């Protein structure tokens, strides 16, 4: 593969537009660019989360997820382009089931926290939900694949289960919400 980014700045965005993967230019504050940014931010938060101690199986899984998110960003960047496939959503579902089988049933809501890795995972979950909402907004006016939306929906569920798994493996309890007004 040749050099993809031999020059980092191009000055072509100085007018408030950016180039898409198909060569077209759009405003930097468009829904499409917002959606790309949210997916990119999610990928970055996952990268931050992976700097913390956690089981290798989760690190390996998160690495695959980062690649999926980069592919999803490519789909958003090139209108009509499809790269994520249904099997990726099915893999997330299998992983959710496997991880959840080892956790105690939830009887209370939990708050973000526990270990630092779990707290970062909660942050990733919330950014994932925002990325999903942005993609839903984009879908109202432009084509977005069903798989993209399904992937982000399952990923946020997986991240929630991963938060609990990270805390359990570390021997730290989840932070339970206490309704002081009940």
N, C-alpha and C positions, 0 to 999 in steps of 0.2 A: 504494500500500500504506500502510495506517495505521501508527500507532505500535504495534509489537509488545511493546516493553518500556518502557512509560511509567514504571513503578515497578520498581526493581531488587529490592528486598526485599519479601517478602510475609508473612514470619513463619510461613507454613504449614508449613515444613520444620523448625521448631524441635523437633518431636516425633520427629525421626529418619526422617520419611517424605518422599517427593518425589512430585510429580505427573507422570504420563505424559501423552503427547499425546492419549490418548483420555479424559482426565479422571480415570482411576483413580489411586489412590495406592499406593505400595509403599515398602518399607524402603530407605533409602539404601545399605545394604550388600548389596542383592540382586544376584544374578548379572546381571540385566538392567541395573541401574545401573552395575555394574562394566564390563560390555561397552560401554555408552555412554561411560563414562569413558576406557576404553582407546582407543576410536575418536577421541574428542576429543583425547586426549593425542597420538595419532599425527598428527592434523591440526595440532596445535600444533608438534610437532617438524618437520614438513614446512615450516611457516611459518618456523621458525627457520632451517632449512636454506636457504630461499629468500632469506635476508638476505645470504648469501654469494655470491661471484662464480661464475657458471656460465652455460653457453650459454642464450640466450633460448628456444631450442626446449624445453629442459628446464624453464625457468621457466613457460612456457606450459602444458606438460604437467602440471606440479605444481599449477598453479592449477586445472586441470580436475579433478585428483585430489582437491584440497581440497573442491571442490564435491560430488564423488562421496561423499567421506567424510561431509560434512554431511548428504547424503541418506541415507547408510547409518545415521547416527545417528538420523535421523527414522524409519527403518524399525524400529530397535530400540526407540525411544521410543513407537511406536504399534504394539502387538502386532497382527499380521495385515496391516499396511500394506506395500505393495510399491512401490518407486520405481526401484531399480537394475534395469537390464535386461541381458540376455545380451550385447548389442552392446558394452557397456562392458568386459566381460571380454575379448571378442574384440579390442577396441582395445588393451588392455593387452598381449595376446599378440603382436599385430602390432608394437607398439613394442618389446617385448623382442627379437623377432627382428631388427628393424632396427638397434637399438643393438648387439646382440650380434654382428652381422655385421661391425662395424667394430673389434671387439676381438680381441686374440690369444687363442687357446684357452688355457684354464686348465690348468696342469699341476701346480699346487700350491694348497693352501688359502691364502686371504688373510685377514689380520687387519684389523679396522677401523682406518682411518687414511689417510694420504696427505695430501690437502688437508683444511682445516677443513670445507668443504662435503661432501666424501666421508665424513668422520667423522660429521657430522650425518646424512648419508644412511644410514650403517650403523646409527645409533641409531634412525632412523625404521624401518628394516627390522626391528630387534629388537622395537620397540613394535608393529609390524604383526603379527608372529608371535604376540605376547602377545594382541593383540586377537582374532586368529583362534582361539587356544586358548580364550579366554573365550567366544567365540560358539559354539564347539563344545560347551563345558560347558552353555551356556544351551539349546542345541538338544536336549540329553538330556531336558529337562523342559518346554520351551516351543517354540512354532513359530518357526523361523528359516528364511529362504529359502536355497535352494541357491546362488543367485546371490551372496548376501552372503558366503558362505564361499568360493566360487570367486574372487570379487573380491579378498578379502584375501589368498588364497593366491597369486594372480597378482601382486598388488601387491608382496608381499614379494620375489618373484622379480625384478620390474621394478626395485625399489629396489636390489637387489644389482647388477644390470647397470648401473644409473645410477651407483652408487658408482665402478665401474670406468671408466665413461665420463667422469665428472667428473675423475677423476685423469688419464686419458689426455689430455683436452682441455687440462688445466693443465700437462701435461708432467711429471707426478709419477708415479712408479711405485707400484703397489699394494704394500702391505706383505705380504710373503710369510711364511707360517708355516714355521719351521724346526724339524723334529723333532730335537732334540738327543739323543734317546735311541734313535734308529734305527740 
